[in-house]
Amino acid sequence: MESYKYCLCFSRKFRWVEAQPPEDVKEAFTAYAERGSHINAEQLRRFLADAQGDAGATAADAERVMEQAYQLRHRHTLVKLSKPLLALEDFHQFLFSEDLNPPFRSQVHQEMTAPLSHYYIYTGHNSYLTGNQLSSDCSDVPIIKALERGVRVIELDIWPNSTKDGINVLHGRTLTTPVELIKCLRSIKEYAFTASPYPVIITLEDHLTPDLQAKVAEMVTETFGDMLYYPDKDSIEEFPSPEALKRRIILSTKPPKEYLEAKDDKDKDGAPQNGKVSNEEEAWGKEVPDLQYELESADKNENDQIEDEEDDDDDNDDDDPKVHQNSAPEYKHLITIRAGKPKGRLSDSLKVDPDKVRRLSLSEQELAKAAITHGADLVRFTQKNLLRIYPKGTRFNSSNYNPFIGWMHGAQMVAFNMQGYGRSLWLMHGFYKANGGCGYVKKPDFLLKTGPNREVFHPTANLPVKKTLKVKVYMGDGWRKDFSQTHFDAYSPPDFYTRVGIAGVPADAVMKKTKAIEDDWTPVWNEEFTFPLTVPELALLRIEVHEYDMSEKDDFGGQTCLPVSELGPGIRAVPLFDRKGMKFKSVKLLVRFEFV
C-alpha cells in the first residue's frame, strides 16, 4: 500500500500490484513450452529463432540466456540448478531485461572500408561549451563527455590569448571563459577511442596569426604523435575509409589565414523571437520542426541574401595567394580535410572536382534554401565530398534543429550542440545508436547512386511504401525505483501515457499516443500502432512517456529514439533515457516490433 496526503488532514491509500505478463507473452510461453509449465533450452532456442528473428541462435546461446534469466529472478536464493528451466515469470523477466533482450544488438556490422564521404559522422558543434553560447564556461569536460558518447567530430574555436603568445579555445566575441588549447588536445588524446576505435576529426575554427598557427602545428604533432594522420600531398582525390583511419586523429579547417583583430560584436542573427517559453517547451524542448514546413518557409524566402553566421565565416578565399603567403606551412600540411564556405553561386560551390575532395559548410537556413533550389546538387556533392551543417547563430541557449534535412540530402556532418537539450538532440542520440554506436553510419545506397541521366534520390518525392512497422506497447516499469513517490503527483500514483511515432522523411513523419493509465506505477497499455514507411533506411522510432496532469504541464517520464533499420523483431525490452540522454537505471518498456 502507498499513502498520499489529501487535503492536509486526510490521506488516500493505493494498493501497488506487480503487473502480470501480457497475454501475448503468456501465449508465446504456452506455445513454446508445448503446454508444459516450464521452457527448456531447446524450446527457448526455437523461440529466439522463430519469434525474435535470431536465426543463428544455438543451444549454447539459449542455455546461457536461461542461466542469466534464472539468476535475475532467483538472485537471492542459494539453490542453483545445473540446467535451469524457465517458468512463466522467469520468461517474462527475460523478455523485460534490457541486457538479455535489447531492441537491437550493439555491434559494428556495416562495411567500414568505403571513403569517409559514404558515412554519416557523429558531429559536435562548439564542443568545448558547457552551456549556452554567450556566457557559459569553456572546458574540456564536454569534449570528454561527447567522446565517451561516441561523437567523432570535435569542434574547437582557437584564438590568441590575452598576451598574444598562446592559444585559447573559446566562443569568440562573447563572454565565454576560455580554456587552453593544449588541455583540450590532451583530453581528446586520452578519450578519443574509449567508445569507438574509428577516427576522430578535429574541426578548427581558426583565428590565429601565422606564428601561432605554427605553434598549433607543434602542439598537435607533439600531443598526438603517430596517432595524427595527414596526407603526403596538399589535395587528395578520395577520402580514406574509417577502417583505414582506425585510432587516428585528423584535422579539418580552412586553409590558414591571417588573424584579424576582433571587430565589434554585431547582432548578425537577430534576437530570440519573444523570449516566451511554453510549459511543454520548458519541460521537453520544442517539438522537432516539421520538415515540410521548413522547406516551404525556405522556398518563400529563397531569394533572400544568405549571411555568414559563424565566426569561421569571415571573408576568406581558399585560393587567395596572400593567405598562402602568410600561413604557417607546417600547419597547412597537417590539414587532411580542407574546408570552405560557398562563394558566389551555390551551384558553383557544389560542383564536384574529379581530382580532389573537400568539405563545404552551410548553416541550417542555408541548407533549407539549398534543398529547394539545389537538392539534387547537394546529393551529388555529398557522394564524393563532405558537407557540414551547423546551427544558426540565434540558438543562444545551445538548442538544435531538425537533422533530417541534412541526412536525407547526404550531409555527413550534421553538427549539433551536444551540451544542449530537447527532442532534436534525442534524434541525434538515437540515429547514432546504429552500427554499434561507433559514430559512423553507412549512408543508404540510394544516396550514393546516380542514374543514367544524373538523377539522384529526391527526399520529398512521392515514393511507395517499402516496409510497414507495427509497434505494440505492452507496459512500462521502473519509475518506482528511479523516482520519489511524489515526484509526478503529490496526491496519487502517476497517470502515464506513451507517445509513439516516426521521425524521417516528410512522408513518414507522424506521432500517435496511447491512453493514459490512471494511478499506476506499472502502466499496462496493450496498444498497437502501424507505421507505413517509404524510406525506412532513414527512419527513427520515437518513444516518449508523459505523466498526464490535468491542472499543470505534463511531466517527463522518459524517452528514446531507435533506428528502425536496426530493430530486432519480436517482444523487446526498451530502456528509456532522461532529458540529457542518460539512461535511467530501471525505467523501461516492453514492446513488440513486427515488420510487414
Secondary structure, DSSP 4 states (H G I P E B T S, - for coil): -EEEEETTTEEEEE---PPPPPHHHHHHHHHHTTTSSSB-HHHHHHHHHHTS--TT--HHHHHHHHHHHHHHHSTT-S---SS--B-HHHHHHHHT-TTTS-SS--S--S---S-GGGEEE-BBSSTTBSS-TTTPBB-SHHHHHHHHHT--EEEEEEEE-TTSSSEEE--TTSSPBPEEHHHHHHHHHHHTTSS-SS-EEEEEEE---HHHHHHHHHHHHHHHGGGB---SSS--SSPPPTTTTTT-EEEEEPPP-PPPPPPPP---S---SSS---HHHHHH-PPPPPHHHHHHHHHHTTTSPPPP-SGGGSS--TT-HHHHHHS-HHHHHTEEEEEE---S-HHHHTPPPTT---EEEEEHHHHHHHHHHSHHHHHHHHTTSEEEEE--TT-TT-----THHHHTTT-SEE-B-TT--SHHHHHHHHHTTSGGG-SEEEPPGGGT---TTS----TTS-PPP-EEEEEEEEEEE-HHHHS-TTSS-SSS---EEEEEEEESSTTT-EEEEPPPBTT-SS-EEEEEEEEEES-GGG-EEEEEEEE--SSSPPEEEEEEEEEGGGPPSEEEEEEEE-TTSPEEEEEEEEEEEEE-
